[in-house]
């Protein structure tokens, strides 16, 4: 088993330097939006549970559910969650499916089917396979856990919509890449794909065409010059008339 490096501020800088050296687009993104912030969470039940709660809902909705759940089930431990009624979980905002996932995860831990200490020692793919045995834990959830709770340095959550959108924009692709294409693009970012993911998320939140809902989108970087040139030509024609 290879030694698992943990992402630290120093390794983050090393990863950023590597990405800028091997990929001009990454170098441009880093120059445009700056270094991404470090993101960490504590390993264990609550972090994995929170990832499940965040599936297929907005960041705002996920935060609201999490805050309510912590208020209604306090302290939020596997044992207390198993004791919580369905009505309590519904009050927290959990769907029936997510309530089942939450209780299944709690049961896996109480009955020692899931060992977080063991996962900590596993290679990335083995750890992902182990985590996804739990009901409601898919590959994306497992990858997010490895990135933020264990600080793994070479993770690429390929079906993350934010990463897909950012990568397509950064690479100037005519169509948004699918998971398979994003993973192919990410091969050049090894062994720092986690850092590349952080750069892409940071870029996504600062993209030139990222605007608040209802506001007009700015022109994409590669079309601004063309739009300006067309406007100039149109102005000249109007004056000529």
C-alpha positions in Angstrom: 0.0 0.0 0.0 1.4 3.4 -1.0 1.8 6.1 1.6 -1.2 8.4 1.6 -0.1 12.0 1.5 -2.3 14.6 3.3 -3.0 17.9 1.7 -1.4 20.7 3.7 -0.8 24.4 2.9 2.7 23.6 1.8 1.6 20.7 -0.4 -1.2 22.9 -1.8 1.5 25.4 -3.0 3.5 22.5 -4.5 0.4 21.3 -6.3 -0.5 24.7 -7.7 3.0 25.1 -9.0 2.8 21.7 -10.7 -0.5 22.5 -12.3 0.6 25.8 -13.6 3.7 24.1 -15.1 1.9 21.3 -16.9 -1.3 23.1 -18.1 -1.4 26.7 -19.5 -5.1 26.8 -18.8 -4.6 26.0 -15.2 -1.9 28.6 -15.0 -4.3 31.2 -16.5 -7.1 30.2 -14.0 -4.7 30.6 -11.1 -3.5 33.9 -12.4 -7.1 35.2 -12.9 -8.8 34.1 -9.7 -5.9 33.5 -7.3 -5.2 30.5 -5.1 -8.2 28.6 -3.8 -8.8 28.3 -0.1 -8.0 25.1 1.8 -11.2 23.1 2.6 -11.1 20.5 5.4 -13.6 18.7 7.6 -13.3 16.2 10.5 -13.2 12.5 9.5 -16.0 10.4 10.7 -19.8 10.0 10.9 -21.0 13.6 10.8 -18.9 14.6 7.7 -20.1 11.6 5.7 -23.6 12.2 6.8 -23.5 15.8 5.9 -22.3 14.8 2.4 -25.3 12.6 2.0 -27.6 15.4 3.2 -26.1 17.6 0.5 -26.8 15.3 -2.4 -29.0 16.8 -5.2 -30.0 19.9 -3.2 -28.7 23.5 -3.3 -25.9 24.6 -0.9 -28.5 26.8 1.0 -31.0 23.9 1.3 -28.3 21.5 2.5 -27.1 24.0 5.2 -30.7 24.5 6.4 -31.3 20.8 6.7 -28.0 20.2 8.5 -28.7 23.0 11.0 -32.2 21.7 11.7 -31.0 18.1 12.1 -28.3 19.2 14.6 -30.9 21.1 16.6 -33.4 18.3 16.7 -30.9 15.4 17.2 -28.4 16.7 19.7 -25.7 15.6 20.0 -25.8 14.2 16.5 -24.3 10.7 17.0 -25.1 7.4 15.3 -26.8 6.2 18.4 -29.1 9.3 18.8 -29.9 9.3 15.1 -31.1 5.7 15.3 -33.4 6.7 18.1 -34.9 9.7 16.2 -38.4 9.2 14.9 -39.3 9.5 11.2 -41.4 12.6 12.1 -38.3 14.3 13.6 -36.2 13.6 10.5 -39.0 14.9 8.3 -39.2 18.1 10.5 -35.4 18.5 9.8 -36.2 18.5 6.1 -35.0 15.0 5.2 -36.8 13.2 2.5 -37.9 9.6 3.2 -35.0 8.3 1.1 -32.4 10.5 2.9 -33.8 9.5 6.3 -33.3 5.8 5.3 -29.8 6.6 4.1 -29.0 8.4 7.4 -30.2 5.6 9.6 -28.5 3.0 7.5 -25.2 4.9 7.9 -25.7 5.2 11.6 -26.5 1.5 11.8 -23.4 0.6 9.8 -21.2 2.4 12.3 -22.9 1.2 15.5 -22.8 -2.4 14.2 -19.2 -1.9 13.1 -19.7 -2.6 9.4 -18.0 0.7 8.6 -14.6 1.4 10.2 -13.4 4.9 9.6 -10.0 4.2 11.0 -9.6 1.4 8.5 -10.7 3.6 5.6 -8.1 6.1 6.7 -5.4 3.5 5.9 -6.7 2.4 2.5 -5.6 3.5 -1.0 -8.0 5.9 -2.7 -9.9 3.4 -4.9 -10.1 0.8 -2.1 -11.4 3.4 0.3 -14.0 4.6 -2.3 -15.1 1.0 -2.7 -15.4 0.5 1.0 -17.4 3.7 1.6 -19.8 3.1 -1.3 -20.9 -0.2 0.4 -22.9 2.1 2.7 -26.5 2.8 1.5 -26.7 6.3 0.0 -23.0 6.7 -0.4 -22.1 7.0 -4.1 -18.7 7.6 -5.7 -19.1 11.4 -5.5 -19.9 11.3 -1.8 -17.0 9.0 -1.2 -14.6 11.2 -3.2 -15.7 14.3 -1.4 -15.1 12.6 1.9 -11.6 11.5 0.9 -10.7 15.0 -0.3 -12.0 17.0 2.7 -12.0 14.6 5.6 -8.8 12.7 4.8 -7.0 15.4 2.8 -6.2 13.0 -0.1 -4.2 14.9 -2.8 -5.2 13.1 -6.0 -9.0 13.0 -6.1 -11.2 14.2 -9.0 -15.0 14.0 -8.4 -15.8 13.6 -12.1 -19.5 13.9 -11.9 -19.5 17.2 -9.9 -21.5 19.7 -11.9 -19.4 22.6 -10.7 -16.2 21.0 -11.8 -17.7 20.0 -15.2 -19.0 23.6 -15.8 -15.7 25.2 -14.8 -13.5 22.8 -16.8 -15.6 23.3 -19.9 -15.4 27.0 -19.6 -11.7 27.0 -18.8 -10.9 24.8 -21.7 -13.1 26.7 -24.1 -15.1 23.6 -25.0 -18.2 24.1 -27.2 -20.1 21.5 -25.2 -20.0 20.8 -21.5 -17.8 17.7 -20.9 -19.4 14.6 -19.4 -17.8 12.8 -16.4 -15.7 10.5 -18.7 -14.2 13.4 -20.6 -13.5 15.4 -17.4 -11.6 12.4 -16.0 -9.6 12.2 -19.2 -8.8 15.9 -19.0 -7.8 15.5 -15.4 -5.1 12.9 -16.2 -2.6 15.6 -16.9 -3.2 17.0 -13.4 -2.0 13.9 -11.6 -0.8 13.6 -8.8 -2.6 16.8 -7.7 -6.1 16.3 -9.0 -7.6 17.4 -5.6 -5.8 20.7 -5.9 -7.0 21.0 -9.5 -10.6 20.4 -8.2 -10.1 23.2 -5.7 -8.9 25.5 -8.5 -11.8 24.6 -10.7 -14.4 25.2 -7.9 -12.7 28.6 -7.1 -12.7 29.4 -10.8 -16.4 28.5 -11.1 -17.3 30.9 -8.4 -15.3 33.7 -10.1 -15.9 32.9 -13.7 -16.3 35.9 -16.0 -19.9 34.8 -16.9 -20.9 33.9 -13.3 -23.6 36.4 -12.4 -26.4 36.5 -9.8 -29.8 35.0 -10.9 -31.7 37.4 -13.1 -28.7 39.4 -14.1 -27.5 39.5 -17.7 -24.5 37.2 -18.2 -21.2 38.8 -19.2 -19.7 37.8 -22.5 -17.3 34.9 -22.4 -13.6 35.9 -22.5 -13.1 34.6 -26.0 -16.1 36.5 -27.5 -15.6 39.9 -25.8 -13.0 41.0 -28.3 -15.2 39.9 -31.3 -18.2 41.7 -29.8 -16.2 44.9 -29.4 -14.9 44.7 -33.0 -18.5 44.1 -34.4 -19.8 47.1 -32.4 -16.9 49.3 -33.8 -17.7 48.2 -37.3 -21.4 48.9 -36.8 -20.7 52.4 -35.5 -18.5 53.2 -38.5 -21.3 52.1 -40.9 -23.8 54.2 -39.0 -21.6 57.3 -39.3 -21.0 56.6 -43.0 -24.8 56.7 -43.6 
